[in-house]
Amino acid sequence: MNTTLLSLAVAAALSITTLAHAASPDNESVKIAAPAAGDFKFKPYEFQEYLYSYALSNGDKLKFTQKVAHYYAEVNGHRKVEIYPVAPGEFVTQAGSRISFTEDGDALTIDNYERLPMTAQLPANTTVVASR
């Protein structure tokens, strides 16, 4: 009888151990990090082709300036906002506006223009375009 109880206890312990190793946790996940704005390497001299004023499709005037490795956008002479390079010809603001240059810097599109701090109250997802 003691042998039978001992055998049952050993068999139960082995079964539980086997099940614990065979079952995978329900909350298993894989983390994938998106590239951050700082991951893209942009050399200050590359901004030279964007240092112009642009007439926007809504009548505003946008000017780009640079101070060493910091880049700025300024609408109608108001306060400058820093822009951050994220890809070749692509910049974002901290508030989420996206500036995309095309045609070697001769044209641009600004998505979420209303998020620039110096713009008037505009509807969400406002896009403007420009050329020099």
ABEGO torsion letter per residue (X at the ends): XAAAAAAAAAAAAAAAAAAAAABBBAABBBBBBBBBAAABBBBAAAAAAABBBBBBAAGBBBBBBBBEABBBBBBGGBBBBBBBBABBGBBBBAAGBBBBBBGGGABBBBBGAAABAABBBBBBGBBBBBBX
